[in-house]
Amino acid sequence: MEAKQIACGGQSVCYRVETQKGNIYFLKEFFTKTEYNHEKKIYQHLNEITKEIDLSILKMIDHDDHKCQILFPFINFQLSLICSKVKQNNTRGMKWIFALYHFTQVVNTIKKLHSLNLCHCDIKVDNILVEQQSNGLKDILIDFGHCQSKKQNEKSEAVCGTLTYNPLELNEGIAKQQIKEYSPYMLDLFQLGMLLLTLIVYFPISEKNKKLISLKKKNKFLELITLKYKETYNTNLQMIPEVYNLIWDLLTGEIEDVASILDHEVYDLQEVINMLKCLPQTGNTKASQMEEEEEFNFDNIRFYKKDDGNRCNGTVSIEKEFQEMLQESTKYEELKEQIIQFCDKNPRQIKESELQKRSFLLEMNTSQILQLLLYCFHKNNSEVFDQDIFVQTQNLTLKATLKYTSKEVITEDSTDDDDDDDLKEPKIEEIKNDIELQVEIVMIEELKQTETKSIIFTPIKGESIYYNNLIEDILGELEKLI
């Protein structure tokens, strides 16, 4: 059997596995036992549930405790591919009726999960696969790594979700490492609101503009979204008021129960009623059953890294460019010496249980990780090598001031009332912020026999909303390189 890498994140690596019989599987290999055990436990529970209840999820076929691997059916098509496809008018996203078609299927899945006291907590376009059936496209919810088992009235302080889909308050708590108690059920509802909005506009909502949600500025938020859509695609946003009302009610907590979503006014529209008749029926799918039973042996898999030239070995592919970056610095000789001294240090050891959800794990030596980090830093801020980035400690610690730039839709008002009379003409502004942060490379005690290390980011100075976005960008760049 051959396994080809198709994705790599901070907690796991994903492979496409083809057997000698020609069957194709999806294999997820975890870096730590903690993450593996959490997700395996959730899927074992879901496997039992799906014997009696139809759930549009991937069913775990098999697992290997020693290798920390979980096997699933393979579905190649992602919902994000539909959203990202460029339309005739150069837009992306979907017409609101098609967005509701996919959104409603996810709502039905979340409704069943909530009835079982399970919250997904990471609902987003990237976590939805699409399976072609004879009666339409069926949406399959995946990635239960952040899933929480809670009773309806229970609160949580867990780090979870994706920044662009999370409420502002949770993201600020994650950045400050001071998360206030929240309801995982209400988090799912907020993420459902962001999902529906993202399906239509297909651009991220900035943390700055999320403030308008917290302030209940309904008209202003819509105006900013409409303006940004016009700015992004050079055409007008087509979204009926009923759909926006549903989005807003989910984002602001007006809807407190997932079951009540289907009672919303938008589902009384004849066009929507007709759409609901076209939803694919639940039942046996490739996501829950294999076409042909076969014995799967984890020991017979040959693994191949991604071979697209840029990702098979990030440290090799950027070596030349990285050296050129160093040589451009006025502190070239000093930097070379500091890099040598840094790599001679031993990383601080922490227990696997101390890892946060957003910890980024890499199976590399210190020199390779350092090169990747410095490369990303320089890409962000070409003057970073002129800073004192090597902290004088026994640990593998760096300190850098990076830049975060975003285009924001800005509007000013004279009162806190959500009255159109208070609105001034909104405009697009480029916001530039300096973000000072600390980065430490640590070793996981339970993984000392491997080269697996974790990168820990800590904010020092700068607005948390921009720090969150900056870290997302850095992690995204690291994923591309590895």
N, C-alpha and C positions, 0 to 999 in steps of 0.2 A: 504494500500500500504506500502511496506517495501523498505527502501532505505539503501543500504550498501555502506559504504565509500570505494572508489577504489583508490583515490589519494588525496593528500593535498599539496598545494603550498603556496607561500608567499601571494597570493592575493585571493585564493579561495579554496574551497573543492569540490571534485567531487564525485558523487554518482551514483550507478546503482539502478534504481527504477523499481520494478516489480508490475504491477497492478493486480487486482483480475481477469481480463480477460486474464492475462498471457502476456500482452504486456510489453516490456522492454524499458525503457527510460534512457537517460543520463541527469543528473541534475547537474548544476553548481551553487554553492552558493558562493556569493562574500562577503568578509569581509567589504568592504566599498561601499558607494553609488556612489562614483566617478568612481571606476572601473566598477561597475555594470552598471551605466548609459552610460558609454562610449561603453561598449561591446553591450548593448541592442540597442543603437542607430545604431551601425554598422550593427547588424543583422536585425534590422527593415528595414534598407536600402537595405540590401542584399535580404531579403524576397521579397521586391517589385521588385527588379531587376530580380530575378529568375522566375518571372511570364512570362518574355519575353525572357530571356537569360538563357541557360543551364550553370550552374556553378557547378563544383564538390566540393561542400562545404556542411557542415551540415546546415540544415535549422532550424531556431528557431521555435519550435512548440508553446510555450507559455512562459509566464514570470509572476513573482509576484514582484511588486515594493516594497511591504512592507517587504518581506522576502529576497529581493535581489537575487532571484533565476531565472535561465533561463533553460528551458527544451528543449532537443534535442532528435532526434532518437538515438538509441544505436547501435554502430558498435564496435564489440569487438576486431577486429584484427588490430594491428598497424604495419606499415611498418618496424619499428625498430625490430620487432620479426623476420622478414625475414633476416635482416642484422645481427642480433646477433646470429642467429643459427649457431652452429659450423659445419663446412663442413668436408668432409672426410680427407682433408689435414690439419685439425685443424685451418683453416682460418675462418674469418667472412667477412661480406660485400658481394658484388655481383660481378658476371662477368660483364664486362663493358656493354655488350649488354642489360642485364637485368636492370642494373642501368639506362641506357638511356630510357628503356621502362617506368620506373616510373618517371624519371626526366622529360621526354617530356610531360607527363600528367600534372605535376605540372606547367610546363612552359605554357601550354595552359590555365590553370586556371589563372595564374598571368597575362598573356596577356590580358584576358578579364577584370580582375580587373583594370589593368593599363588604359585600354580604358575607364573605368568609373571613372578615377582619384582616384583610391584606391590603396594603397600600403600595403602589408601584414606586412612587417618589422619584422617578426619572423619566417622565413622559415627554417625548420629543419626537420630531420627525425622523431622526436617525435611528430611533428604536422601534420603527414600524417596518415590517417586511410586507410585500404584496404578493399574493399567490393568485395566479389566473385560474378561475373556475369557469365552468360552462355557463353559469348564470351571473358572472361579473367578477370584479376584483375583490378578493378577500384580504383584509388587513390582519396581520399577525403581530402581536405585541411581544417584544423580546427584551433581554437584558434586565434581569431581576436582581442585579447586584446591590441596588439601593433599597430593595423591597423591605418594608417593615410590617411586622405582625403586631397590630395594636387593636385594642377595643375602641369603640367609637369615642369615648370620652378621655382616652389616654393621650398624653402629650409626649413630645419627643424633643431631644436636643441633638440628634444625630446629624452629622454632615452628610448631605445627600443632594441629588439633583444636578442639573447643569445650570451654570450661571445665567445664561440668556433666557432660561425658562423658569427660573426661581424668582420669588418676590424679593424686592429690594431689601427688606428687613432681614431675611435669611442670609442673603449674600453678604451684607454688612457684618452679621454675626460670624460668618465663616472667616471673613477677612481679619476680624479682631480676635478670633478664637474665643468668642463670648456669645454663643448662640442662645437666644431666648427661646423658651418653650414654644412649640408650635404644634398644630394638629396635622399629622400626616394626611388625613382625609382632606383637609382644606388645601394642603399643598398640592395634592392630586388635582383638585378642582382648579386651582390657579394655573397649574401646568396645562390643563386641558384648554383653558382660555388662551394661553400663549400658543398652544398647538394650533388651534383654529385660526388665530390671527396670523401665525407664521405660514400656514398652508396657503393663505390668501396673498400675503405681501412678500413672503420669502426674503425678509431681511431681519436681522436681530434688532430687538428693542433695547436701546441703551439704558444703562442704569439711571442716567440723569432724567430721561423721559419717563422712567418708571416712577419717579417721584410724583408725577401727576396722578398716578393710580392711587398712591397713598393719600394724596390730598383730595381725592375724589373729583378731579377736574375732568369730567367726562367729555365735554365739548372740546376742550383744549387738547386733550390726548388724541381725539379723532382728527383734529385739524393738523396736529404734528405728523401723525401717521400718513394722512392724505398728502401733505406737502412732501414728506420724504419719499413717498411712492412716486410722486410726480418728478421729483429731483432724480430719483434712481432710474426710472424707466421712461421718462419723458412722455407719459400718458396718464390719464386720470384713473384713480382707484374706483372700481365698480364693486360696491358693497352696500347692500340694502340695510336700512336702519334696524330691522329685526335681527339681522346677523350681528351687527355691532352691539346691539343691546345684550345679546347672549354673551358675547365676548366680555363686555364690561361687567355684567353681573357675575361672571366667573372670576374675573380679576379682582373685584372689590368685595367678594364674599357675600354678595346678595343671594347667591345660590349656595346653600349649605349642605345639600345632599345630592349625590350624583344622579339618583333616580329621578329627581325633579327636573333635571335638564331636559328630558324628553317631554315635559309639560310646558316648556317655554313657548312663547307666542310664535316663534319662528317655525315650529313644527305644525302650526295650524295653517300655514300657507299651502295652497293647492300644489304648487310646484314641488314643495318639500314632501308633501304626502305622496305624490307620484314617485318621487325619488326613493322614498322608504320602501316602496313595493319592489324596487330593483335591488335592494340589498341582498348579497349572497346569503343563503341559508347556512346555518351552522351544521356541523356534521363532520364525518371523517375526512381529513385532508392530509396532504403530505406533511403538514406541520406536526401532526400527532401520530401518524402511522407511516411505516416504511412500506414501500411497494413490495419488497422481497425481504423476508427474514434471513439474516445471515449472522454467523458468529463473528464478532468483531474482537480482534486481538490488538491491544494497545502496543504490545511489544514489537509488532511487525510494521510499525509506521516508520518511514524514512522522511525526515523533515528537511524542507528546503526553504531558505530565506527568500524574501521577495527579491526578484531579479530584474528590477526596472532600471538599474544603473545608478540610481541616486540613493536607494534605500537599502541595498543589500549590505552595505557596510558604511554607515554614515561617517565614521571617523576617517576612512580612506578617501571617500568622495569629496570631502571638504578640506583635506590636508593641505593641498596647494593654496587654496584660497585663504585658509586660516593663516598660513605662514606669511602670505602677502599682507594680511591685515596687521600682523604683529610688526612686520618690518616697516610699515608706514608710521608706526608710533615713534615719537621722540624718546620713549623709554624702552626701546627694543631690548637692549642688553639687560636692563634691570628686570624687565618682564620675563625674559628667558630664565634668569636665575630664580625669580620668585616662583615660576611654574615648576621648576625642578624641586625646590624646597617644599612646595605645596604637595607634590605627588609623593614625596618621601614620608609624609605624615601618615598616621593610621587614622581611619575614620572612627568617630565616636560610635559605640555600639548601643543600639536600642532594641527593645523587645518588639516583636511583631505586633503585639497588642497596642503599642504606642503609636502605630501608624494611623494617620488620619485618612479619611476616604479619598482625599485628593492627592495623597502621596503618589509621586511618580517613581516607578521602579525601573531600573535598568540593569541588565546583566552584562556589566562592563567593568573594566578597571578604572581607577581614579583618573588616570591620564586621559582616557577616552571621554569620560563624562565631563571633565574640565574643559576639554577642547570643544565639545558640543555647547556647553554653557557659554563660554567666551565667544564662540562663533555667533550664537544667538544674541548675546549682549551687543556685540559690535554691529550686527545687522540692524538692531534697534537704535543704537546710539554710537555713531562713528567716533565719538570722543571718549568712549568708555575706558580705553586703555591709558588715557592720561589721568584717570582717577586712581586713588589708592584702593584698589579692589581686593587686595589680599589682606585679610584681617590677621593681626598678630596674635593668634591663639594656637593652642595645641590641636584644635579641631580643624576639619576641612571646611572653612568658612570663607565666603566671599561677601563683599558689600559693594553695591553698584547703584548709581542713579541712572534710570532708564527713562524713556519718553513714551508717553501714550498720547496719540493724536486721534481724534475722532470728529466726524462731521455731525454736529448736533442741530436739531431744529429748535430754534430759540424763540420764545414768545414772552412778552412782559405783560403783567397785569397790575392794576392799581389796587385791587382788593383780593380777598381770598374766596370770593363768591365765584361760582361757576357760571357766570353770566357772559353771554357773547358781547355785551356792551363793553366789558372790561378788556376784551382782547385787542391787542395791537397786532399789526401785520407781522406774522412770523417770518423768520429768515433762517437760512442755513449758515452756521458759523463753524469754523474749524477751531476746535478746542485743543490746546496743547498743555500737557501737564508733566512735570518732573515727578517721578516716583522713585523714592529711595527704598531699597529692599535688601534683605540679607538672605543668602542661600547657603545651606549646609548640606554636604554629602555625608550620609551616615550608613553604617553597616547594620543589617538585620541579624540579631544573634542567632535566630533559628536557621538562617541561610548562610552561615559563615563558610560552609564548604563550597558554595558557589560564588560567583562574582556579583551577585545581586546586591545593589545598593539603592538607597532612596534619596531623593532630593527634597529638602524641606525649605519652603519659601516663607519668609516672615516679613511683614511690612514694617518699615521704619518711619517713613514720612510720605505724605501724599493722600489724596482723597481715596477712600476705600472703594468707591464705585469705579474709579479708573484703575486702581490696583487690581481689582478682580478681573477686569477686562484684559489688563496687561498680562497677568499670569495665564489666562486662557490662551492668549496669543503665543506666549513662550512655550507652553505645553504643546500647542498645536504645531509649532515649528520643530520641537523635539521629536514629536511623533513622525513628522515627515522625514526627518534625518535618520531615524533608526529603522 
